[in-house]
Amino acid sequence: MATTLSAQDAQFNIEQRVITDKVTLNVTPWSIPEPWFSSTVLPARTGWETAWATYNVNPAERTQSMTFAKNAARNVYEPMVRQLCTLLVGNPNVTDADLETMSIYGRRQGKHYPHVPIPTDVPDFRIEQALGHRLLVHFHAHEQERKSSVAKPHGVHGVELVYAELETPPTSYDDLTKSAFDTASPYTFTFDLPDAGKTLYVALRWENSRGEKGPWSNIQSAIIP
């Protein structure tokens, strides 16, 4: 565990803000993976802080639904904060002094951090249709790189996805204008009813803990259910 986050909501709210504010100021020098931080972590922070603020407006008028919303928001957000802390502890660009200002512990004094290689492999993946107008992208290391049940190559933090709904097949990766990031398979696309029947095109590449990216996979497609 890179840090111990408080079980008390009020203290957790302070801790998460200190950590994410510091990371926001250092996304580039610390090579924080994008768009995972800005498109996943920060919206989850907003969801938590909104629910927490609503919960605290007037304790005398607090409802069960407010409590449920607050707990649900924390259940979504807290694992991301913990994952971010682990990433920071293992990041040689983040100094011990930086960690101390965020009250993050877990780095052994004098610990040597081995070089994290730039990914050279491409992810293997398949797209599966699911109920509720969803597509699941199952990804893992290329078969030649897989050992036992390891899903990602050594040093890889997660996978970047680029995608687009197109009427004709893309001619280059530049045609895939939307992006996402995920650290655990599968990645889930959720669509609205009017999207059913459209074609989604997707490509993936690995990204290490320094934000360095590997080569793109082939582009695959699937019909939105």
Backbone bond lengths (Angstrom), bond angles and torsions (degrees), N, CA, C in turn:
res aa  C-N    CA-C-N  psi(-1)  N-CA   C-N-CA  omega(-1)  CA-C   N-CA-C  phi
1 M - - - 1.454 - - 1.524 108.89 -
2 A 1.332 117.09 124.09 1.453 120.61 -177.38 1.515 112.12 -74.10
3 T 1.302 118.07 -28.79 1.450 121.30 179.37 1.513 108.58 -155.20
4 T 1.311 116.22 163.98 1.459 120.66 176.69 1.514 107.89 -110.61
5 L 1.324 116.18 108.39 1.457 121.12 178.17 1.519 108.95 -85.18
6 S 1.293 115.68 139.62 1.450 120.54 -176.03 1.523 111.56 -65.25
7 A 1.330 114.69 143.79 1.464 120.04 173.91 1.516 111.25 -75.92
8 Q 1.324 116.75 -18.90 1.460 121.60 178.96 1.528 109.50 -80.78
9 D 1.319 116.09 126.53 1.459 120.24 -174.56 1.522 113.13 -58.66
10 A 1.329 117.36 -41.55 1.462 120.36 -177.34 1.525 111.22 -61.90
11 Q 1.351 117.04 -43.24 1.452 120.68 179.29 1.517 111.24 -71.72
12 F 1.327 117.15 -39.17 1.468 120.39 176.11 1.519 110.54 -58.44
13 N 1.326 117.00 -39.46 1.456 120.91 -179.22 1.523 111.02 -61.66
14 I 1.332 116.56 -39.42 1.466 120.61 177.17 1.523 110.46 -67.33
15 E 1.337 116.23 -45.95 1.470 121.14 -176.44 1.526 111.40 -61.84
16 Q 1.328 116.12 -47.62 1.465 118.74 -176.82 1.522 111.55 -64.10
17 R 1.339 115.97 -35.87 1.465 119.26 -178.77 1.524 110.62 -67.41
18 V 1.332 116.84 -42.33 1.469 120.38 178.68 1.528 110.02 -59.96
19 I 1.328 116.58 -44.76 1.466 120.93 -176.81 1.519 111.03 -67.01
20 T 1.318 116.94 -51.73 1.469 118.89 -174.41 1.526 112.15 -72.22
21 D 1.331 118.05 -30.37 1.466 119.38 174.93 1.527 110.36 -64.01
22 K 1.336 115.98 -43.07 1.467 120.30 179.85 1.525 110.95 -64.80
23 V 1.325 116.55 -42.21 1.464 120.43 179.49 1.521 110.41 -65.65
24 T 1.318 117.83 -40.22 1.465 121.22 179.49 1.523 111.37 -56.43
25 L 1.323 116.77 -36.71 1.463 120.91 -179.75 1.521 112.92 -77.58
26 N 1.346 116.56 -12.55 1.469 119.56 -173.08 1.528 113.13 -129.01
27 V 1.314 117.33 24.14 1.464 120.05 -178.07 1.521 111.46 -55.61
28 T 1.328 117.13 -46.39 1.472 120.14 -177.26 1.521 112.77 -73.57
29 P 1.346 120.04 -53.12 1.476 118.30 -178.09 1.514 113.66 -64.25
30 W 1.334 117.53 -27.15 1.458 120.27 178.65 1.526 112.49 -92.60
31 S 1.321 117.35 -0.83 1.477 122.21 179.64 1.529 111.23 54.18
32 I 1.318 116.24 47.18 1.459 120.60 177.15 1.525 109.42 -71.14
33 P 1.321 118.47 130.77 1.467 120.20 -176.62 1.525 112.38 -58.18
34 E 1.297 114.58 128.43 1.450 122.08 173.75 1.531 107.27 -114.68
35 P 1.345 119.67 148.86 1.458 125.93 3.28 1.528 114.21 -90.69
36 W 1.337 117.02 16.49 1.474 119.40 -178.03 1.522 111.79 -54.06
37 F 1.344 116.73 -46.46 1.467 118.37 -175.59 1.522 111.64 -68.68
38 S 1.342 116.39 -50.10 1.463 119.18 -174.32 1.522 112.84 -76.40
39 S 1.341 117.25 -30.85 1.465 119.91 -174.33 1.523 113.61 -98.82
40 T 1.326 117.48 -13.72 1.460 120.38 -178.34 1.530 111.63 -120.49
41 V 1.335 116.51 -53.77 1.469 119.66 -175.71 1.527 111.46 -69.72
42 L 1.320 116.92 -49.59 1.463 118.83 -175.86 1.533 113.21 -65.66
43 P 1.334 120.08 -40.20 1.469 117.90 173.80 1.527 112.78 -62.48
44 A 1.345 117.05 -34.82 1.463 119.61 176.80 1.530 110.16 -67.39
45 R 1.326 116.54 -35.95 1.474 119.75 174.74 1.525 110.24 -61.73
46 T 1.318 116.77 -44.72 1.466 120.03 178.82 1.523 110.89 -60.47
47 G 1.336 116.08 -41.81 1.459 119.79 178.37 1.509 112.28 -61.42
48 W 1.351 115.64 -43.33 1.460 119.97 178.42 1.529 111.10 -64.34
49 E 1.336 117.24 -49.74 1.456 120.21 -174.70 1.530 111.34 -66.00
50 T 1.322 117.19 -33.30 1.460 120.14 176.52 1.527 110.83 -66.28
51 A 1.330 116.13 -46.18 1.467 120.23 179.83 1.525 110.89 -65.78
52 W 1.333 116.49 -39.18 1.466 120.68 179.96 1.528 110.60 -66.28
53 A 1.328 117.19 -41.73 1.461 120.52 179.09 1.527 111.04 -64.78
54 T 1.316 117.07 -42.53 1.465 120.85 178.44 1.521 110.91 -62.00
55 Y 1.321 115.54 -40.80 1.466 122.21 179.88 1.527 111.55 -61.53
56 N 1.339 116.89 -28.67 1.460 121.50 -173.80 1.527 114.75 -103.33
57 V 1.327 118.28 2.96 1.458 120.01 -177.54 1.524 110.93 -58.38
58 N 1.318 115.35 -51.67 1.463 120.14 -179.79 1.523 108.61 -148.67
59 P 1.331 117.58 97.19 1.473 119.89 -177.17 1.522 113.24 -54.74
60 A 1.313 117.50 -28.98 1.471 119.48 -179.30 1.521 112.17 -69.37
61 E 1.339 116.50 -22.58 1.468 121.06 -179.36 1.520 112.03 -109.77
62 R 1.316 116.76 17.40 1.471 121.97 -178.77 1.523 109.61 -66.54
63 T 1.335 116.22 133.93 1.458 121.08 -178.31 1.520 110.57 -110.99
64 Q 1.313 114.83 166.27 1.465 120.27 178.13 1.522 110.98 -63.25
65 S 1.325 116.79 -36.18 1.461 119.85 -179.92 1.524 111.16 -66.91
66 M 1.329 117.83 -33.68 1.467 120.86 176.11 1.523 110.70 -65.31
67 T 1.319 115.85 -42.52 1.465 120.14 177.98 1.513 111.18 -63.56
68 F 1.323 116.21 -43.35 1.466 120.35 178.84 1.522 110.61 -61.72
69 A 1.340 117.11 -45.37 1.467 120.81 -178.91 1.526 111.11 -63.37
70 K 1.330 116.41 -40.00 1.466 120.41 178.81 1.521 111.10 -63.99
71 N 1.332 116.82 -46.15 1.467 120.56 -179.67 1.522 111.59 -66.10
72 A 1.325 116.56 -40.08 1.467 120.31 179.73 1.520 110.62 -64.21
73 A 1.330 116.76 -41.65 1.461 120.69 179.89 1.525 111.19 -64.51
74 R 1.318 116.86 -39.67 1.465 119.01 178.46 1.527 110.88 -68.39
75 N 1.326 116.98 -38.44 1.468 119.91 179.70 1.523 111.74 -61.94
76 V 1.323 116.29 -31.18 1.463 120.45 177.02 1.528 110.95 -77.02
77 Y 1.317 115.91 -43.69 1.462 121.48 -169.82 1.526 114.21 -82.88
78 E 1.327 117.84 -39.73 1.460 119.62 -173.66 1.531 113.35 -58.01
79 P 1.352 119.98 -43.68 1.469 117.93 177.98 1.528 112.80 -59.69
80 M 1.325 117.64 -31.07 1.463 120.22 177.60 1.527 110.70 -68.46
81 V 1.339 117.04 -39.95 1.465 120.23 178.01 1.526 109.79 -64.34
82 R 1.323 117.00 -41.83 1.466 120.25 178.36 1.528 111.10 -63.66
83 Q 1.322 116.15 -41.97 1.464 120.00 177.75 1.525 110.66 -63.26
84 L 1.324 116.35 -39.78 1.455 120.53 178.13 1.524 110.73 -63.57
85 C 1.331 117.65 -42.09 1.464 121.14 178.03 1.520 111.69 -61.10
86 T 1.324 116.54 -43.60 1.466 120.81 178.25 1.521 110.57 -61.71
87 L 1.323 116.27 -41.58 1.463 120.89 178.17 1.523 110.95 -62.04
88 L 1.318 117.08 -41.09 1.459 120.91 -178.86 1.521 111.73 -67.75
89 V 1.332 117.07 -40.26 1.464 120.74 179.25 1.527 110.95 -61.80
90 G 1.298 117.11 -37.70 1.460 121.27 -178.76 1.511 114.77 -87.95
91 N 1.324 117.62 3.87 1.459 121.90 -176.04 1.525 109.95 -97.80
92 P 1.342 118.44 113.82 1.474 119.94 -177.98 1.517 113.34 -67.37
93 N 1.336 118.16 -14.48 1.461 120.55 176.54 1.533 112.20 -75.04
94 V 1.325 116.45 -16.09 1.462 122.23 -179.65 1.524 107.71 -97.96
95 T 1.333 117.01 120.80 1.455 120.83 -176.28 1.527 111.09 -81.26
96 D 1.322 115.40 165.66 1.465 119.99 174.93 1.527 111.07 -60.44
97 A 1.326 115.64 -36.02 1.467 119.48 178.26 1.529 111.16 -65.59
98 D 1.335 115.84 -38.48 1.466 119.27 176.46 1.521 110.50 -60.26
99 L 1.331 115.51 -46.63 1.465 119.68 -179.57 1.520 111.43 -61.52
100 E 1.328 115.79 -39.56 1.462 119.15 -178.11 1.523 111.29 -63.71
101 T 1.347 117.12 -37.95 1.467 119.38 179.87 1.527 111.67 -65.38
102 M 1.338 116.55 -21.93 1.464 120.69 178.52 1.522 111.93 -100.36
103 S 1.336 116.67 4.51 1.474 122.31 -178.07 1.524 111.11 56.81
104 I 1.331 116.16 40.18 1.462 122.15 177.12 1.516 107.84 -104.05
105 Y 1.327 116.06 127.70 1.456 121.80 -178.38 1.518 109.45 -126.51
106 G 1.309 115.88 163.36 1.445 120.29 179.70 1.514 113.09 133.54
107 R 1.330 116.20 -12.58 1.465 120.23 177.73 1.524 108.64 -87.15
108 R 1.315 115.51 123.52 1.461 119.60 178.65 1.522 109.99 -75.01
109 Q 1.321 116.61 135.95 1.459 120.96 -178.37 1.522 110.05 -59.74
110 G 1.333 115.74 130.82 1.453 121.12 178.47 1.518 113.64 78.01
111 K 1.320 117.03 7.74 1.458 119.29 -178.39 1.516 110.25 -65.02
112 H 1.317 116.11 138.03 1.460 121.51 177.73 1.516 109.37 -92.78
113 Y 1.322 115.95 129.45 1.455 120.73 178.88 1.521 108.81 -102.23
114 P 1.329 117.40 114.60 1.455 120.15 -177.60 1.524 110.83 -66.56
115 H 1.319 113.77 157.50 1.463 119.88 177.49 1.526 109.90 -60.94
116 V 1.313 115.54 133.47 1.457 120.83 176.16 1.521 107.50 -95.41
117 P 1.320 118.55 117.53 1.462 119.92 -175.56 1.519 112.24 -71.43
118 I 1.328 115.35 150.91 1.458 120.24 170.56 1.526 107.61 -72.42
119 P 1.325 119.04 131.38 1.470 120.07 -178.83 1.531 111.58 -59.00
120 T 1.311 115.84 135.65 1.466 121.23 177.09 1.526 111.91 -115.90
121 D 1.316 116.11 -13.87 1.460 121.29 -179.02 1.521 109.25 -92.14
122 V 1.312 116.17 165.29 1.467 121.17 173.58 1.525 108.62 -111.05
123 P 1.323 117.84 147.46 1.465 119.57 178.88 1.528 111.41 -70.05
124 D 1.304 115.93 142.40 1.463 121.25 164.23 1.523 107.20 -86.22
125 F 1.316 117.51 139.05 1.455 118.25 177.90 1.519 110.75 -155.31
126 R 1.310 114.18 159.27 1.460 122.05 174.68 1.513 108.34 -138.07
127 I 1.320 116.32 151.90 1.453 122.06 -178.51 1.520 108.40 -110.98
128 E 1.320 115.89 127.23 1.459 122.21 -176.51 1.522 110.16 -118.27
129 Q 1.325 116.77 132.73 1.457 121.20 173.76 1.522 109.51 -75.04
130 A 1.344 115.80 142.59 1.460 120.99 -179.50 1.524 109.28 -137.69
131 L 1.321 115.08 165.97 1.456 119.77 -179.61 1.529 110.92 -65.74
132 G 1.313 115.50 156.30 1.459 119.72 176.32 1.509 114.10 77.85
133 H 1.346 117.17 32.87 1.468 121.99 177.92 1.530 110.65 56.80
134 R 1.335 115.52 48.01 1.457 120.40 -178.80 1.528 110.94 -121.97
135 L 1.327 114.74 150.10 1.457 122.48 170.07 1.524 107.92 -123.67
136 L 1.330 116.07 131.96 1.461 121.67 179.33 1.527 108.80 -106.36
137 V 1.319 116.38 128.96 1.461 121.85 177.45 1.520 107.92 -104.30
138 H 1.329 116.58 105.80 1.470 122.26 178.51 1.533 107.88 -90.99
139 F 1.324 116.98 121.91 1.462 119.85 -177.53 1.526 110.85 -128.08
140 H 1.323 116.00 152.72 1.470 121.50 178.62 1.515 108.25 -162.18
141 A 1.313 115.96 172.86 1.453 120.95 179.33 1.519 110.26 -64.60
142 H 1.323 114.83 151.47 1.456 120.63 176.78 1.515 109.36 -56.62
143 E 1.315 116.76 143.31 1.468 121.58 -173.96 1.524 112.59 -51.66
144 Q 1.340 117.50 -37.17 1.462 118.63 -178.02 1.518 112.42 -71.35
145 E 1.350 116.38 -18.16 1.458 120.15 -178.99 1.525 112.49 -99.77
146 R 1.322 116.58 -10.07 1.455 119.76 -174.39 1.528 111.10 -73.87
147 K 1.323 115.09 140.07 1.456 122.22 174.66 1.512 107.24 -132.48
148 S 1.310 116.63 121.79 1.455 121.40 -177.62 1.518 109.00 56.66
149 S 1.353 116.66 -125.22 1.457 120.02 -177.13 1.526 112.20 -106.80
150 V 1.342 117.11 16.08 1.454 120.41 -178.68 1.517 109.57 -64.29
151 A 1.334 115.83 127.07 1.457 119.97 -174.29 1.521 113.05 -94.43
152 K 1.340 117.21 -20.12 1.452 120.22 -177.81 1.530 109.38 -129.11
153 P 1.332 117.54 148.14 1.467 119.77 176.72 1.522 111.91 -64.71
154 H 1.315 115.60 163.15 1.463 121.36 179.86 1.521 110.59 -57.03
155 G 1.326 116.42 133.41 1.457 121.54 176.00 1.508 115.31 83.72
156 V 1.323 117.00 -6.23 1.466 120.42 -178.07 1.522 109.93 -82.21
157 H 1.334 115.72 132.94 1.465 121.04 177.99 1.518 111.68 -90.74
158 G 1.328 116.18 -38.30 1.458 119.09 -178.32 1.511 110.90 -173.62
159 V 1.315 115.07 -165.32 1.447 121.14 -176.14 1.523 109.78 -125.56
160 E 1.312 115.69 136.85 1.463 121.22 172.71 1.522 108.44 -96.14
161 L 1.314 116.01 135.22 1.458 121.99 177.65 1.521 108.69 -115.95
162 V 1.324 116.07 136.31 1.465 120.71 168.15 1.519 106.57 -119.08
163 Y 1.328 116.25 144.87 1.458 118.92 -172.63 1.522 110.67 -159.33
164 A 1.323 115.08 166.04 1.462 121.57 175.66 1.515 108.59 -167.35
165 E 1.330 115.61 150.81 1.457 121.85 170.75 1.525 106.92 -93.17
166 L 1.324 116.27 117.49 1.464 120.63 -173.96 1.519 110.75 -131.23
167 E 1.324 115.08 150.72 1.464 120.14 177.54 1.519 111.88 -82.89
168 T 1.333 116.84 -24.54 1.464 122.18 177.32 1.519 109.13 -130.01
169 P 1.323 119.13 153.57 1.468 121.23 -178.88 1.522 111.93 -57.58
170 P 1.321 117.04 142.83 1.478 120.08 179.23 1.519 110.97 -67.99
171 T 1.316 115.21 150.22 1.463 120.30 177.37 1.525 111.87 -96.36
172 S 1.352 116.89 -15.27 1.465 120.77 177.20 1.528 108.24 -158.47
173 Y 1.320 115.10 170.81 1.468 119.91 178.23 1.521 111.38 -64.76
174 D 1.324 116.99 -23.70 1.460 120.25 179.47 1.519 111.89 -63.39
175 D 1.324 117.37 -21.48 1.464 120.52 178.81 1.528 111.81 -74.54
176 L 1.327 116.88 -16.01 1.466 121.32 178.75 1.524 106.71 -91.58
177 T 1.316 115.72 93.58 1.466 121.42 -165.45 1.520 114.83 -91.51
178 K 1.327 118.16 -7.83 1.460 121.06 179.37 1.528 109.05 -108.28
179 S 1.334 116.68 154.88 1.460 119.70 -178.17 1.510 111.03 -141.47
180 A 1.331 115.20 158.75 1.456 122.87 177.46 1.519 107.72 -152.18
181 F 1.327 116.00 169.04 1.466 121.67 179.05 1.513 108.66 -140.48
182 D 1.335 115.92 141.04 1.458 119.84 178.85 1.516 109.19 -146.34
183 T 1.334 115.77 148.89 1.462 120.84 -179.17 1.519 112.71 -107.96
184 A 1.323 117.27 -7.81 1.461 120.10 -178.07 1.520 109.57 -145.10
185 S 1.311 115.71 134.19 1.462 121.52 178.51 1.529 110.09 -78.36
186 P 1.353 117.27 144.35 1.469 128.35 2.02 1.514 111.90 -93.74
187 Y 1.341 115.02 158.43 1.453 120.16 169.71 1.528 107.31 -89.82
188 T 1.334 116.62 137.73 1.462 121.00 -175.25 1.521 111.03 -111.34
189 F 1.330 115.96 123.54 1.462 122.20 168.99 1.525 107.51 -96.22
190 T 1.324 117.04 130.70 1.460 121.72 176.52 1.526 108.93 -119.07
191 F 1.324 115.88 129.04 1.459 121.09 -174.09 1.523 110.77 -120.10
192 D 1.319 115.15 167.85 1.454 122.25 174.76 1.531 109.60 -93.96
193 L 1.312 116.16 162.68 1.461 121.33 -178.04 1.525 113.06 -54.58
194 P 1.347 120.49 -41.84 1.474 119.58 -179.88 1.532 114.01 -62.57
195 D 1.347 117.55 -16.60 1.469 120.34 179.94 1.525 112.49 -81.18
196 A 1.336 117.45 -14.54 1.468 120.74 -176.65 1.522 110.41 -57.09
197 G 1.327 115.01 134.59 1.451 121.25 179.33 1.516 114.00 94.38
198 K 1.335 117.74 -14.34 1.461 120.48 177.16 1.527 109.97 -76.93
199 T 1.317 115.90 163.37 1.468 120.92 -179.58 1.525 110.18 -105.34
200 L 1.322 115.60 127.44 1.459 121.87 176.58 1.525 108.67 -102.76
201 Y 1.317 116.62 130.97 1.462 122.78 176.42 1.531 108.53 -110.01
202 V 1.334 116.58 135.70 1.463 121.74 -172.59 1.528 110.59 -138.37
203 A 1.345 116.33 141.89 1.460 122.46 169.88 1.522 108.52 -136.80
204 L 1.339 117.15 152.04 1.458 122.45 -175.76 1.524 110.81 -129.95
205 R 1.335 115.12 154.83 1.464 120.64 168.45 1.524 108.46 -151.11
206 W 1.326 115.91 150.94 1.446 121.27 179.43 1.530 110.51 -76.54
207 E 1.352 115.35 154.17 1.459 121.60 174.93 1.528 108.00 -138.43
208 N 1.334 116.34 132.09 1.464 118.66 -178.81 1.523 110.98 -87.63
209 S 1.332 116.44 -177.93 1.462 121.19 -174.34 1.521 113.02 -70.75
210 R 1.328 117.43 -9.08 1.460 120.86 175.76 1.518 112.02 -98.60
211 G 1.315 116.97 2.78 1.456 120.60 -178.86 1.514 113.91 84.43
212 E 1.343 117.38 7.48 1.466 120.75 178.99 1.528 108.97 -81.82
213 K 1.325 116.14 138.00 1.456 120.96 -169.95 1.518 111.85 -112.01
214 G 1.335 115.07 150.26 1.450 122.03 176.60 1.518 111.22 -94.50
215 P 1.340 116.47 -171.57 1.467 120.33 -179.53 1.525 111.74 -74.59
216 W 1.331 114.93 156.90 1.459 120.51 179.01 1.519 111.31 -75.01
217 S 1.313 115.36 148.08 1.456 121.88 171.61 1.528 108.98 -76.70
218 N 1.314 116.13 176.11 1.452 120.01 168.52 1.529 108.94 -66.85
219 I 1.309 115.85 155.69 1.464 120.66 177.76 1.521 109.19 -84.35
220 Q 1.316 115.61 129.05 1.467 121.39 175.62 1.527 109.55 -113.87
221 S 1.314 115.86 162.79 1.459 119.95 -179.06 1.519 110.04 -136.48
222 A 1.327 114.67 160.43 1.465 121.21 176.88 1.525 108.15 -155.30
223 I 1.329 115.35 151.82 1.454 120.87 177.09 1.543 108.19 -86.39
224 I 1.315 116.08 131.17 1.456 120.37 178.84 1.527 109.68 -70.73
225 P 1.339 118.91 123.62 1.467 120.55 -176.11 1.528 112.06 -74.53
